[in-house]
Amino acid sequence: MDPDLEVDALGLLCPLPVLRLRKRMQSLPKGARVDLLADDPAAHVDVPHFCAEAGHEFLGVEGHRFALRKG
């Protein structure tokens, strides 16, 4: 399934990937599918935590691609 938005945060370190993700998601409607590209090892903890705190659904990770659905 193609995302409604792809956020490229490759090369950025914590907390920048999640901050960029949050900013870019603001204008999206509820239910939008978003993919975050991030190679920071902390993203494996930060992205699921961000989703849980903000009410988004974490769909999973494959390599450096984190998938979520806006809540």
N, C-alpha and C positions, 0 to 999 in steps of 0.2 A: 504494500500500500504506500503510495507516495504521500509525503508529508505536505501539509499546508504551508509550513515554514521550515526552512533549514537554517540553523544558526551555526556559523563557523567560529569556533573558539579554539581552534588548534594553535598550539604554541603559547596559550595563555595559562597562567597559574592561578590557583585559588586566591581569592574568591571570584576572579574575573569571569570565568566561564558561566557561573550561575548568575552573576550580575548582568552580563550581556543577555543571557537567556530571559531573565525576568523582564528586562526593558523591551526586548523585541516581541515578547508575548502579549504585552499590555493591550494592543489594539486588536488582537484576535478574538473571535467569538468563542463562547464555551463549546467544547467538543472538538476544537481544532487539533489536528495532529501535528506535533512539532518534533523535529529531530535536531539534536545538539551534537555537533562534532567537537570532541574534546579529548586531548591526549594527556591531560594532567591526571596523575594517579589518584588524586584526592576527589576527582569527579565521581568516582565509583561510590563514594560515601555522600558527597555533597548533593548530587542530582536527586537521588531517592529521598534524601532528607528535605530538600527544597520542595519536592512534589508533595510530601506528606504534610509539611507545614503550610503550604499555600493551597492545598485542596486539589492538586492536579493528580492525574493517574500516571504512575510510572509504568511504562509498557515493557521495558527491558533494555538491555544493552548488547550490542554485537560489535566487538572490536572497539573502535573509538566513537561509535554511533549510539547515542542514548535517545530512546524514543519515549515520548510522553503525550498525554492528551490533556488539554486545558480543561480545568474544572470550573 
